[in-house]
Amino acid sequence: MKPGDVVVGVLAGALETKVRPAVVIASSTYLVERPDVLVGILTTKLPKTTTSTDCVLMDWQLAGLRAESYFRAYVLTTHRSELTVIGHLSDRDWNQVRACVRVAFAI
């Protein structure tokens, strides 16, 4: 597992817990040192109001997703054994996601 990987697993969302895709946003260092992983959820539902922490994935098919998807800076921590890697974001989508994450966190 590495940063930018697209994964699926049973993950909690704002309204329900279900099998859903997410993207690994943990650093390589984090992934080497810990058994868990930080992910940001992906959704196929266009957010009613998009914010600076949401982005449209332009190359969703290349990432192994079945439908147009959106990244939301809704961050979860889960054990990596609960996730299955299905693809990897393109460079342009990964750059967008990283920009959203930077805006979301006070770092």
N, CA, C and O atoms as CSV, one atom per row, in Angstrom:
chain,resi,resn,atom,element,x,y,z
A,1,MET,N,N,0.852,-1.166,0.000
A,1,MET,CA,C,0.000,0.000,0.000
A,1,MET,C,C,0.904,1.237,0.000
A,1,MET,O,O,1.931,1.283,0.677
A,2,LYS,N,N,0.482,2.248,-0.790
A,2,LYS,CA,C,1.289,3.468,-0.868
A,2,LYS,C,C,0.386,4.689,-1.058
A,2,LYS,O,O,-0.775,4.551,-1.443
A,3,PRO,N,N,0.919,5.881,-0.788
A,3,PRO,CA,C,0.113,7.090,-0.957
A,3,PRO,C,C,-0.437,7.179,-2.386
A,3,PRO,O,O,0.271,6.917,-3.359
A,4,GLY,N,N,-1.711,7.555,-2.484
A,4,GLY,CA,C,-2.361,7.671,-3.784
A,4,GLY,C,C,-3.052,6.405,-4.246
A,4,GLY,O,O,-3.741,6.424,-5.267
A,5,ASP,N,N,-2.888,5.296,-3.520
A,5,ASP,CA,C,-3.602,4.072,-3.871
A,5,ASP,C,C,-5.091,4.253,-3.633
A,5,ASP,O,O,-5.504,4.901,-2.671
A,6,VAL,N,N,-5.888,3.677,-4.515
A,6,VAL,CA,C,-7.337,3.638,-4.342
A,6,VAL,C,C,-7.662,2.293,-3.717
A,6,VAL,O,O,-7.230,1.247,-4.199
A,7,VAL,N,N,-8.425,2.337,-2.642
A,7,VAL,CA,C,-8.756,1.139,-1.885
A,7,VAL,C,C,-10.264,1.041,-1.701
A,7,VAL,O,O,-10.981,2.027,-1.871
A,8,VAL,N,N,-10.742,-0.150,-1.353
A,8,VAL,CA,C,-12.136,-0.329,-0.948
A,8,VAL,C,C,-12.150,-1.072,0.375
A,8,VAL,O,O,-11.270,-1.880,0.671
A,9,GLY,N,N,-13.169,-0.777,1.158
A,9,GLY,CA,C,-13.344,-1.435,2.443
A,9,GLY,C,C,-14.624,-0.956,3.083
A,9,GLY,O,O,-15.287,-0.054,2.571
A,10,VAL,N,N,-14.970,-1.561,4.202
A,10,VAL,CA,C,-16.142,-1.127,4.955
A,10,VAL,C,C,-15.707,0.090,5.763
A,10,VAL,O,O,-14.956,-0.020,6.732
A,11,LEU,N,N,-16.196,1.249,5.341
A,11,LEU,CA,C,-15.758,2.522,5.921
A,11,LEU,C,C,-16.956,3.355,6.337
A,11,LEU,O,O,-17.999,3.334,5.684
A,12,ALA,N,N,-16.801,4.082,7.419
A,12,ALA,CA,C,-17.850,4.978,7.900
A,12,ALA,C,C,-17.857,6.247,7.072
A,12,ALA,O,O,-16.808,6.811,6.761
A,13,GLY,N,N,-19.041,6.683,6.723
A,13,GLY,CA,C,-19.218,7.970,6.070
A,13,GLY,C,C,-19.936,8.898,7.033
A,13,GLY,O,O,-20.118,8.553,8.201
A,14,ALA,N,N,-20.337,10.043,6.576
A,14,ALA,CA,C,-21.036,10.997,7.441
A,14,ALA,C,C,-22.398,10.459,7.873
A,14,ALA,O,O,-22.865,10.753,8.974
A,15,LEU,N,N,-23.039,9.661,6.995
A,15,LEU,CA,C,-24.384,9.182,7.293
A,15,LEU,C,C,-24.485,7.675,7.517
A,15,LEU,O,O,-25.376,7.214,8.231
A,16,GLU,N,N,-23.583,6.906,6.914
A,16,GLU,CA,C,-23.686,5.455,7.054
A,16,GLU,C,C,-22.341,4.777,6.845
A,16,GLU,O,O,-21.422,5.333,6.245
A,17,THR,N,N,-22.259,3.555,7.362
A,17,THR,CA,C,-21.081,2.725,7.160
A,17,THR,C,C,-21.413,1.720,6.080
A,17,THR,O,O,-22.433,1.034,6.149
A,18,LYS,N,N,-20.545,1.632,5.078
A,18,LYS,CA,C,-20.790,0.710,3.966
A,18,LYS,C,C,-19.484,0.453,3.236
A,18,LYS,O,O,-18.469,1.089,3.520
A,19,VAL,N,N,-19.513,-0.484,2.294
A,19,VAL,CA,C,-18.353,-0.711,1.444
A,19,VAL,C,C,-18.234,0.496,0.529
A,19,VAL,O,O,-19.163,0.835,-0.203
A,20,ARG,N,N,-17.084,1.132,0.584
A,20,ARG,CA,C,-16.896,2.345,-0.212
A,20,ARG,C,C,-15.427,2.471,-0.608
A,20,ARG,O,O,-14.556,1.891,0.040
A,21,PRO,N,N,-15.154,3.221,-1.663
A,21,PRO,CA,C,-13.764,3.477,-2.049
A,21,PRO,C,C,-13.190,4.642,-1.265
A,21,PRO,O,O,-13.912,5.486,-0.734
A,22,ALA,N,N,-11.870,4.658,-1.210
A,22,ALA,CA,C,-11.142,5.741,-0.544
A,22,ALA,C,C,-9.770,5.827,-1.186
A,22,ALA,O,O,-9.382,4.960,-1.969
A,23,VAL,N,N,-9.050,6.867,-0.854
A,23,VAL,CA,C,-7.681,7.019,-1.343
A,23,VAL,C,C,-6.746,7.126,-0.141
A,23,VAL,O,O,-7.045,7.807,0.840
A,24,VAL,N,N,-5.618,6.445,-0.239
A,24,VAL,CA,C,-4.622,6.469,0.833
A,24,VAL,C,C,-3.952,7.833,0.834
A,24,VAL,O,O,-3.347,8.240,-0.158
A,25,ILE,N,N,-4.066,8.543,1.970
A,25,ILE,CA,C,-3.437,9.856,2.093
A,25,ILE,C,C,-2.313,9.843,3.120
A,25,ILE,O,O,-1.694,10.877,3.370
A,26,ALA,N,N,-2.042,8.690,3.717
A,26,ALA,CA,C,-0.925,8.563,4.652
A,26,ALA,C,C,0.391,8.646,3.886
A,26,ALA,O,O,0.474,8.226,2.731
A,27,SER,N,N,1.409,9.186,4.530
A,27,SER,CA,C,2.732,9.271,3.912
A,27,SER,C,C,3.394,7.893,3.892
A,27,SER,O,O,2.982,6.982,4.611
A,28,SER,N,N,4.411,7.759,3.071
A,28,SER,CA,C,5.179,6.513,3.023
A,28,SER,C,C,5.781,6.198,4.388
A,28,SER,O,O,5.811,5.040,4.803
A,29,THR,N,N,6.258,7.222,5.085
A,29,THR,CA,C,6.830,7.030,6.420
A,29,THR,C,C,5.780,6.485,7.379
A,29,THR,O,O,6.051,5.543,8.124
A,30,TYR,N,N,4.591,7.065,7.365
A,30,TYR,CA,C,3.497,6.608,8.216
A,30,TYR,C,C,3.194,5.143,7.930
A,30,TYR,O,O,3.021,4.345,8.852
A,31,LEU,N,N,3.132,4.798,6.655
A,31,LEU,CA,C,2.775,3.432,6.274
A,31,LEU,C,C,3.839,2.413,6.672
A,31,LEU,O,O,3.514,1.256,6.940
A,32,VAL,N,N,5.096,2.824,6.715
A,32,VAL,CA,C,6.171,1.925,7.135
A,32,VAL,C,C,6.117,1.700,8.645
A,32,VAL,O,O,6.393,0.597,9.119
A,33,GLU,N,N,5.767,2.724,9.390
A,33,GLU,CA,C,5.861,2.682,10.838
A,33,GLU,C,C,4.608,2.199,11.555
A,33,GLU,O,O,4.681,1.853,12.734
A,34,ARG,N,N,3.471,2.163,10.888
A,34,ARG,CA,C,2.211,1.849,11.570
A,34,ARG,C,C,1.407,0.781,10.831
A,34,ARG,O,O,1.535,0.644,9.615
A,35,PRO,N,N,0.584,0.026,11.551
A,35,PRO,CA,C,-0.251,-0.990,10.911
A,35,PRO,C,C,-1.551,-0.421,10.333
A,35,PRO,O,O,-2.235,-1.084,9.553
A,36,ASP,N,N,-1.883,0.814,10.726
A,36,ASP,CA,C,-3.105,1.432,10.231
A,36,ASP,C,C,-2.785,2.341,9.048
A,36,ASP,O,O,-1.624,2.528,8.684
A,37,VAL,N,N,-3.828,2.895,8.463
A,37,VAL,CA,C,-3.663,3.750,7.285
A,37,VAL,C,C,-4.677,4.890,7.353
A,37,VAL,O,O,-5.803,4.707,7.815
A,38,LEU,N,N,-4.265,6.059,6.891
A,38,LEU,CA,C,-5.164,7.209,6.790
A,38,LEU,C,C,-5.713,7.263,5.377
A,38,LEU,O,O,-4.961,7.194,4.405
A,39,VAL,N,N,-7.036,7.386,5.268
A,39,VAL,CA,C,-7.670,7.466,3.951
A,39,VAL,C,C,-8.651,8.625,3.929
A,39,VAL,O,O,-9.162,9.047,4.966
A,40,GLY,N,N,-8.904,9.130,2.735
A,40,GLY,CA,C,-9.961,10.104,2.491
A,40,GLY,C,C,-10.989,9.429,1.613
A,40,GLY,O,O,-10.632,8.736,0.660
A,41,ILE,N,N,-12.266,9.621,1.918
A,41,ILE,CA,C,-13.292,8.886,1.189
A,41,ILE,C,C,-13.497,9.433,-0.229
A,41,ILE,O,O,-13.237,10.599,-0.526
A,42,LEU,N,N,-13.970,8.540,-1.070
A,42,LEU,CA,C,-14.387,8.880,-2.424
A,42,LEU,C,C,-15.884,8.633,-2.509
A,42,LEU,O,O,-16.400,7.710,-1.879
A,43,THR,N,N,-16.566,9.435,-3.267
A,43,THR,CA,C,-18.005,9.283,-3.418
A,43,THR,C,C,-18.393,9.493,-4.873
A,43,THR,O,O,-17.720,10.213,-5.611
A,44,THR,N,N,-19.477,8.860,-5.272
A,44,THR,CA,C,-19.994,9.066,-6.628
A,44,THR,C,C,-21.075,10.145,-6.635
A,44,THR,O,O,-21.532,10.573,-7.695
A,45,LYS,N,N,-21.475,10.577,-5.445
A,45,LYS,CA,C,-22.515,11.602,-5.345
A,45,LYS,C,C,-21.873,12.977,-5.364
A,45,LYS,O,O,-21.052,13.304,-4.507
A,46,LEU,N,N,-22.248,13.768,-6.334
A,46,LEU,CA,C,-21.755,15.143,-6.421
A,46,LEU,C,C,-22.162,15.881,-5.152
A,46,LEU,O,O,-23.348,15.948,-4.828
A,47,PRO,N,N,-21.191,16.434,-4.432
A,47,PRO,CA,C,-21.546,17.183,-3.219
A,47,PRO,C,C,-22.512,18.319,-3.557
A,47,PRO,O,O,-22.353,18.997,-4.572
A,48,LYS,N,N,-23.527,18.524,-2.688
A,48,LYS,CA,C,-24.501,19.595,-2.915
A,48,LYS,C,C,-23.796,20.937,-3.006
A,48,LYS,O,O,-24.098,21.760,-3.871
A,49,THR,N,N,-22.867,21.139,-2.111
A,49,THR,CA,C,-22.046,22.336,-2.122
A,49,THR,C,C,-20.598,21.886,-2.095
A,49,THR,O,O,-20.148,21.286,-1.119
A,50,THR,N,N,-19.871,22.172,-3.157
A,50,THR,CA,C,-18.465,21.778,-3.157
A,50,THR,C,C,-17.654,22.821,-2.406
A,50,THR,O,O,-17.985,24.007,-2.393
A,51,THR,N,N,-16.591,22.351,-1.786
A,51,THR,CA,C,-15.730,23.232,-1.009
A,51,THR,C,C,-14.298,23.090,-1.504
A,51,THR,O,O,-14.025,22.310,-2.417
A,52,SER,N,N,-13.401,23.832,-0.910
A,52,SER,CA,C,-11.991,23.759,-1.296
A,52,SER,C,C,-11.345,22.450,-0.859
A,52,SER,O,O,-10.190,22.191,-1.196
A,53,THR,N,N,-12.077,21.619,-0.112
A,53,THR,CA,C,-11.542,20.321,0.300
A,53,THR,C,C,-12.208,19.170,-0.453
A,53,THR,O,O,-12.094,18.014,-0.046
A,54,ASP,N,N,-12.899,19.482,-1.545
A,54,ASP,CA,C,-13.501,18.492,-2.439
A,54,ASP,C,C,-12.868,18.638,-3.820
A,54,ASP,O,O,-12.479,19.738,-4.214
A,55,CYS,N,N,-12.764,17.537,-4.551
A,55,CYS,CA,C,-12.314,17.652,-5.937
A,55,CYS,C,C,-12.868,16.499,-6.779
A,55,CYS,O,O,-13.118,15.398,-6.288
A,56,VAL,N,N,-13.045,16.796,-8.053
A,56,VAL,CA,C,-13.495,15.814,-9.026
A,56,VAL,C,C,-12.285,15.033,-9.517
A,56,VAL,O,O,-11.269,15.628,-9.879
A,57,LEU,N,N,-12.382,13.719,-9.534
A,57,LEU,CA,C,-11.299,12.911,-10.089
A,57,LEU,C,C,-11.486,12.854,-11.599
A,57,LEU,O,O,-12.511,12.379,-12.087
A,58,MET,N,N,-10.509,13.331,-12.323
A,58,MET,CA,C,-10.593,13.390,-13.782
A,58,MET,C,C,-10.315,12.027,-14.431
A,58,MET,O,O,-10.885,11.706,-15.474
A,59,ASP,N,N,-9.453,11.244,-13.822
A,59,ASP,CA,C,-9.035,9.957,-14.398
A,59,ASP,C,C,-9.543,8.789,-13.556
A,59,ASP,O,O,-8.798,7.855,-13.258
A,60,TRP,N,N,-10.814,8.854,-13.179
A,60,TRP,CA,C,-11.373,7.851,-12.281
A,60,TRP,C,C,-11.320,6.437,-12.854
A,60,TRP,O,O,-11.139,5.477,-12.104
A,61,GLN,N,N,-11.476,6.291,-14.183
A,61,GLN,CA,C,-11.416,4.946,-14.781
A,61,GLN,C,C,-10.034,4.331,-14.602
A,61,GLN,O,O,-9.919,3.149,-14.276
A,62,LEU,N,N,-8.984,5.122,-14.812
A,62,LEU,CA,C,-7.616,4.632,-14.664
A,62,LEU,C,C,-7.306,4.224,-13.229
A,62,LEU,O,O,-6.407,3.418,-12.987
A,63,ALA,N,N,-8.054,4.782,-12.276
A,63,ALA,CA,C,-7.840,4.480,-10.860
A,63,ALA,C,C,-8.573,3.222,-10.417
A,63,ALA,O,O,-8.480,2.830,-9.254
A,64,GLY,N,N,-9.307,2.583,-11.336
A,64,GLY,CA,C,-10.025,1.358,-10.989
A,64,GLY,C,C,-11.424,1.580,-10.455
A,64,GLY,O,O,-12.045,0.658,-9.925
A,65,LEU,N,N,-11.929,2.811,-10.592
A,65,LEU,CA,C,-13.273,3.119,-10.104
A,65,LEU,C,C,-14.312,2.853,-11.184
A,65,LEU,O,O,-14.019,2.949,-12.375
A,66,ARG,N,N,-15.528,2.519,-10.762
A,66,ARG,CA,C,-16.588,2.140,-11.702
A,66,ARG,C,C,-17.428,3.316,-12.194
A,66,ARG,O,O,-18.165,3.185,-13.171
A,67,ALA,N,N,-17.321,4.459,-11.525
A,67,ALA,CA,C,-18.136,5.615,-11.900
A,67,ALA,C,C,-17.375,6.896,-11.562
A,67,ALA,O,O,-16.422,6.887,-10.783
A,68,GLU,N,N,-17.819,7.991,-12.165
A,68,GLU,CA,C,-17.222,9.286,-11.856
A,68,GLU,C,C,-17.236,9.478,-10.346
A,68,GLU,O,O,-18.249,9.232,-9.692
A,69,SER,N,N,-16.118,9.916,-9.799
A,69,SER,CA,C,-15.987,9.992,-8.350
A,69,SER,C,C,-15.389,11.323,-7.906
A,69,SER,O,O,-14.721,12.026,-8.665
A,70,TYR,N,N,-15.657,11.632,-6.653
A,70,TYR,CA,C,-15.215,12.871,-6.042
A,70,TYR,C,C,-14.462,12.546,-4.759
A,70,TYR,O,O,-14.883,11.683,-3.990
A,71,PHE,N,N,-13.350,13.236,-4.527
A,71,PHE,CA,C,-12.628,13.118,-3.268
A,71,PHE,C,C,-13.232,14.100,-2.286
A,71,PHE,O,O,-13.540,15.238,-2.640
A,72,ARG,N,N,-13.403,13.651,-1.036
A,72,ARG,CA,C,-13.825,14.528,0.049
A,72,ARG,C,C,-12.812,14.390,1.156
A,72,ARG,O,O,-12.378,13.279,1.460
A,73,ALA,N,N,-12.433,15.471,1.755
A,73,ALA,CA,C,-11.468,15.420,2.853
A,73,ALA,C,C,-12.174,14.970,4.133
A,73,ALA,O,O,-12.117,15.638,5.165
A,74,TYR,N,N,-12.827,13.838,4.036
A,74,TYR,CA,C,-13.440,13.153,5.176
A,74,TYR,C,C,-12.467,12.028,5.486
A,74,TYR,O,O,-12.447,11.003,4.805
A,75,VAL,N,N,-11.660,12.228,6.521
A,75,VAL,CA,C,-10.508,11.368,6.779
A,75,VAL,C,C,-10.828,10.322,7.837
A,75,VAL,O,O,-11.430,10.614,8.870
A,76,LEU,N,N,-10.407,9.093,7.547
A,76,LEU,CA,C,-10.601,7.969,8.457
A,76,LEU,C,C,-9.278,7.259,8.681
A,76,LEU,O,O,-8.377,7.311,7.843
A,77,THR,N,N,-9.177,6.599,9.816
A,77,THR,CA,C,-8.039,5.736,10.099
A,77,THR,C,C,-8.576,4.325,10.263
A,77,THR,O,O,-9.518,4.098,11.023
A,78,THR,N,N,-7.982,3.380,9.556
A,78,THR,CA,C,-8.411,1.985,9.660
A,78,THR,C,C,-7.199,1.077,9.525
A,78,THR,O,O,-6.145,1.499,9.049
A,79,HIS,N,N,-7.354,-0.156,9.941
A,79,HIS,CA,C,-6.255,-1.113,9.793
A,79,HIS,C,C,-6.154,-1.500,8.328
A,79,HIS,O,O,-7.167,-1.741,7.671
A,80,ARG,N,N,-4.938,-1.560,7.821
A,80,ARG,CA,C,-4.753,-1.843,6.392
A,80,ARG,C,C,-5.298,-3.200,5.977
A,80,ARG,O,O,-5.625,-3.392,4.806
A,81,SER,N,N,-5.406,-4.150,6.907
A,81,SER,CA,C,-5.952,-5.475,6.566
A,81,SER,C,C,-7.434,-5.396,6.199
A,81,SER,O,O,-7.981,-6.340,5.629
A,82,GLU,N,N,-8.086,-4.278,6.521
A,82,GLU,CA,C,-9.500,-4.078,6.207
A,82,GLU,C,C,-9.718,-3.503,4.804
A,82,GLU,O,O,-10.858,-3.317,4.378
A,83,LEU,N,N,-8.626,-3.222,4.089
A,83,LEU,CA,C,-8.713,-2.558,2.792
A,83,LEU,C,C,-8.125,-3.415,1.680
A,83,LEU,O,O,-7.208,-4.206,1.901
A,84,THR,N,N,-8.667,-3.243,0.488
A,84,THR,CA,C,-8.158,-3.902,-0.711
A,84,THR,C,C,-7.788,-2.827,-1.723
A,84,THR,O,O,-8.607,-1.964,-2.036
A,85,VAL,N,N,-6.573,-2.871,-2.234
A,85,VAL,CA,C,-6.130,-1.913,-3.251
A,85,VAL,C,C,-6.741,-2.301,-4.591
A,85,VAL,O,O,-6.639,-3.450,-5.021
A,86,ILE,N,N,-7.386,-1.320,-5.255
A,86,ILE,CA,C,-7.979,-1.584,-6.571
A,86,ILE,C,C,-7.338,-0.756,-7.680
A,86,ILE,O,O,-7.606,-0.995,-8.858
A,87,GLY,N,N,-6.503,0.205,-7.325
A,87,GLY,CA,C,-5.873,1.039,-8.344
A,87,GLY,C,C,-5.023,2.127,-7.708
A,87,GLY,O,O,-4.707,2.081,-6.520
A,88,HIS,N,N,-4.665,3.096,-8.521
A,88,HIS,CA,C,-3.830,4.212,-8.069
A,88,HIS,C,C,-4.254,5.465,-8.833
A,88,HIS,O,O,-4.561,5.399,-10.023
A,89,LEU,N,N,-4.270,6.595,-8.151
A,89,LEU,CA,C,-4.651,7.849,-8.800
A,89,LEU,C,C,-3.596,8.284,-9.810
A,89,LEU,O,O,-2.402,8.039,-9.633
A,90,SER,N,N,-4.060,8.932,-10.868
A,90,SER,CA,C,-3.137,9.549,-11.826
A,90,SER,C,C,-2.414,10.691,-11.115
A,90,SER,O,O,-2.846,11.141,-10.053
A,91,ASP,N,N,-1.334,11.147,-11.692
A,91,ASP,CA,C,-0.577,12.257,-11.090
A,91,ASP,C,C,-1.451,13.492,-10.924
A,91,ASP,O,O,-1.395,14.148,-9.885
A,92,ARG,N,N,-2.258,13.819,-11.931
A,92,ARG,CA,C,-3.057,15.046,-11.807
A,92,ARG,C,C,-4.139,14.914,-10.740
A,92,ARG,O,O,-4.424,15.883,-10.036
A,93,ASP,N,N,-4.751,13.730,-10.603
A,93,ASP,CA,C,-5.737,13.538,-9.541
A,93,ASP,C,C,-5.071,13.511,-8.166
A,93,ASP,O,O,-5.604,14.066,-7.206
A,94,TRP,N,N,-3.911,12.868,-8.070
A,94,TRP,CA,C,-3.199,12.803,-6.797
A,94,TRP,C,C,-2.776,14.206,-6.363
A,94,TRP,O,O,-2.852,14.527,-5.177
A,95,ASN,N,N,-2.337,15.042,-7.290
A,95,ASN,CA,C,-1.962,16.421,-6.954
A,95,ASN,C,C,-3.167,17.206,-6.442
A,95,ASN,O,O,-3.041,17.997,-5.507
A,96,GLN,N,N,-4.333,16.992,-7.050
A,96,GLN,CA,C,-5.566,17.650,-6.588
A,96,GLN,C,C,-5.928,17.202,-5.174
A,96,GLN,O,O,-6.263,18.020,-4.318
A,97,VAL,N,N,-5.856,15.900,-4.944
A,97,VAL,CA,C,-6.196,15.352,-3.629
A,97,VAL,C,C,-5.248,15.907,-2.570
A,97,VAL,O,O,-5.691,16.309,-1.493
A,98,ARG,N,N,-3.959,15.933,-2.863
A,98,ARG,CA,C,-2.991,16.462,-1.897
A,98,ARG,C,C,-3.278,17.935,-1.594
A,98,ARG,O,O,-3.134,18.365,-0.450
A,99,ALA,N,N,-3.679,18.707,-2.597
A,99,ALA,CA,C,-4.017,20.116,-2.374
A,99,ALA,C,C,-5.235,20.228,-1.443
A,99,ALA,O,O,-5.259,21.085,-0.560
A,100,CYS,N,N,-6.221,19.385,-1.633
A,100,CYS,CA,C,-7.409,19.386,-0.761
A,100,CYS,C,C,-7.025,19.044,0.678
A,100,CYS,O,O,-7.513,19.663,1.623
A,101,VAL,N,N,-6.158,18.067,0.834
A,101,VAL,CA,C,-5.730,17.650,2.170
A,101,VAL,C,C,-4.951,18.782,2.855
A,101,VAL,O,O,-5.133,19.024,4.048
A,102,ARG,N,N,-4.097,19.464,2.113
A,102,ARG,CA,C,-3.347,20.592,2.685
A,102,ARG,C,C,-4.293,21.685,3.175
A,102,ARG,O,O,-4.069,22.266,4.237
A,103,VAL,N,N,-5.344,21.969,2.415
A,103,VAL,CA,C,-6.309,22.990,2.809
A,103,VAL,C,C,-7.074,22.539,4.055
A,103,VAL,O,O,-7.391,23.354,4.921
A,104,ALA,N,N,-7.369,21.248,4.144
A,104,ALA,CA,C,-8.180,20.725,5.243
A,104,ALA,C,C,-7.463,20.725,6.585
A,104,ALA,O,O,-8.102,20.867,7.628
A,105,PHE,N,N,-6.142,20.568,6.572
A,105,PHE,CA,C,-5.387,20.456,7.813
A,105,PHE,C,C,-4.532,21.688,8.062
A,105,PHE,O,O,-3.986,22.275,7.128
A,106,ALA,N,N,-4.423,22.066,9.297
A,106,ALA,CA,C,-3.655,23.248,9.690
A,106,ALA,C,C,-2.179,22.889,9.848
A,106,ALA,O,O,-1.634,22.885,10.951
A,107,ILE,N,N,-1.549,22.588,8.709
A,107,ILE,CA,C,-0.118,22.222,8.740
A,107,ILE,C,C,0.677,23.159,7.859
A,107,ILE,O,O,1.895,23.020,7.750
